[in-house]
Amino acid sequence: MEFGLWEKYYTEILDDFGFSRENDEKSAKLLDEILSTEGCLTLNDLAEIVGFSDKFIVFGAGPSITEHIQDLKENYDLREYVLVAADGATTALIEERISPDIVVTDLDGNLDDIMLANIRGANIAIHAHGDNIEKIASLTPFFNNVLGTTQAQPIGNLYNFGGFTDGDRAIFLSVALGASQIILAGMDFGDVVTKYSRPNLENALEKADDFKRKKLIYAEKFTDWVVENENVEIINMKE
């Protein structure tokens, strides 16, 4: 999705959630400065790394994730796919001794597992927005093979492929990397959140609050946009 089109959705999101574009841009500027110093991946770099396949699996942190991982392990050769974990879904993969090729994160998942995935070779797409400025500053330098993204106007080393939540941004990133097929695992778009999505939950599953539910509505909306507008086959294991 080109930024000119994305900006219309972005403005809607800012209004709907009351987010600050100024803070988003401040976070993006900080991430760009860190990556300029520490080094980072370009989209072409990442495309070359994952160029062994144009078939992708995007893992979300929904309640079906464990079931879907088992199905994939039993019935698919995962070596034929580029494995993309959306933030907290990394933990579910680590538990099953699966190393993702890419982790898409705004740094609010289980950081120990995201760092472990990085050590094991995962490339990390770190997303800057107004609510994670402190994490961008304190955590970004500890990661290797980082691609930077923003939901505001892309600057410097940062990209904006479209998308709002880690899950649907992972889909847009997969499209940008040339995916012809994307299997969605653990992408429920429902009203239940998991410990993978929110590590501080008291229970493994809990009802989503209004904020999270609204985010999931946007995630489904943007996933549908990809289905309708991009030349890629989307297979949702939930359906």
N, C-alpha and C positions, 0 to 999 in steps of 0.2 A: 504494500500500500504506500503510495507516494505521500509525502508529508502534507502537500496541499489538501488532499482528501482527508488524511488523518486529523488535520487541525480542526476540521468541523466537528468530528467526534470528540476530540480532546477538549474543545471549548465546552461542549455539552457535559463532559465528565467533570470539568472544573466547577461548573455551575451546580451540577447535581450533588456533588460531594462537598462542595465548599473548599476545594483545594486551592492552594496558592500557586499560580504560574511562576511568580517571582521565586518562590522556594524551590520549585522544580528546576528552574534555570540555575539557581545557586548550587544545587546539588550536582547538576550536570557539569557545571563549570569546575567544581571541585574534583569530580571523577576524571574529567579530561586532564586536569593538571597532574593528578596522581599518575595516570597512565602515560602521560608525556614523559614523566620522570622514570617510572618503573618499567615501561615498555608494555606493549599490548598487541593483540591480534587485529588484523584487518579482516573484513569479510572474505577477501580472497584467500588469506592465510587459512581461515577456518574451513572454507570450501575445499581447499586442497587437502587438509587433514582428514576430512570426512568424505572425500571423493570416492571412497571404495564402494559407495552405494547411493542410489537415489530413492531408496526406500527407508522411511523413518518411522520410529515409534516414539510418540510423545506421551510421557507418563505424568498424569496429574495426581493430586493427593486426595482424591475423592474416596468415599467408602468402598468402592469396588476395586481399589488398586491391588490389594493382596490377591483377590480372586483372579484378576486379570493377569498379574505376573505369573501365577501358577499355570494358567492356561497357555501363556506365551512360552514358558519354559518347556511345557510338555508337547506343544504342537507346532512350534516355530523354531527355526534356526536363527537365533538372535545375532549370530555373526554376520548375517546378511543385511542387517538393519543398522542404521545410525540411531543410537539410543539417546533420547533427549529427556532429561528429568526436569520437571518444573519444581524448583525449590525443594519443598518438604518431601516430595516424592523420592528424592535422593535417598532418604532414610529407608524407605520401603525396599528400594533396590539393594542398598547395602546389606540389609537384613537377609536378603536372598542371594548374597554374594555375587551380585551383578554390578559391574562398573559402567556407568553411563559414559557416553562419548562427550556429551555436553550437559551442563547444568545451567538452567536459566533461573536467576535468583535476584531478589531485591534484599537478600541477606536477613530474612526473618524466619528461615527454616532452621533445622538443626545444623548449626555451624560446624560442629565436630564432624558430622557425616559429609557435609559439603567439602570441607577441607580434606577429609580422607579420600573422597572421590577425586579431588584435584591431584592429590599425591599419587593416586593410582592412574592418572593420565587424563582425567576429564578436563575439558576446556570449560571455562566459566564465563557465562554472559552475565555480567553484573549490571543491574539496572538502577539508575539514579532517579529518585523522586524526592519531593519535599519532606517526606517523613523519615527518610533514612540517611540524612546528611551525616549524623555522627557515626553511623556504621560504615558509610562510605569512607570517611576519614580514617577510622581506626582499623578497619579490616581489609580494605582493598590491597594494601601493600603485601599482605601475607599470601596472596594467591598468585599462581603462575598461569600463563596462557589465558589471559583475560580479554574478552571482547566487551567493550562498553556500550551501553544503550541508555536512551533517555525517552521520556514520553513527551518532552518539549521539542523545540527546534534542535535538530542535531547540530553539534558543534565539534570542531577539532577531530578527535579520535572516536567520537561517539556516533552511533547509528540510531535511527528510529525506523523500524520496519512496520510499525503499527502494533496494535494490541495493548491491553490494559493490565490484565493479571498475568502472573508468571505462566499460567497454562496457555492462554491464547497467544501471548507473546512468543512462546516456544513454537507454536504452530506457524506464526508469521516468519520467525527466524528460519524454520525448516523450509518454508517456501522460498525464502531468499537464498537458501543454500542449494536450491535446485531439486527439491523433493518432487517426485512424480506420484508417490503414494505416502500417506501418513496414516498410521494406525493410532487411534487414541485409546489409551489405557488409563483407567482411573479418572476419567473426565466425566463426572456425573452431572454437573450443573444443577444439583438439587439443593435441598435446604438442610443438609447435614454436613458438619465439618469433622475432620479426623485429627488425631494426634499428630499425623504427619504434616498437616496444614498448619496446625497451631500447637507446637510442642508443649505449651504450658497448660493444655487442657487437663482437667482432673480425670476425665473418662476418655476411652478410646474414640468414642463417637458422641457428639453433642449437637443439639439444634443450632443452626447458624443464626447469629444475630442479624438484625436488619442491615447493618453495614456490609457484612459478609455476603448476605443473600443478594444485595444489590450488585455487588461486585461480580457474583456468579452470573447474574442476568446479563451483564455486559460481556462476560467471557463467552457465554453462549451466543450472544448477538454477533460478536466478532468472529467466532468460529463459523457461524452460518454465512457470514460475509465471505470468508475464504472459500467455502463450498460453492457459493454462487458466482464468485468472481475470479478465482484463480484456476489455472489448468493443473489441478492436482486431485487425486482420488483420496477422499477422506473416509476412513472406516472407523466408526466409533464402536468399540467392543461392548459398550453399554446398551446399544440398540439391538 
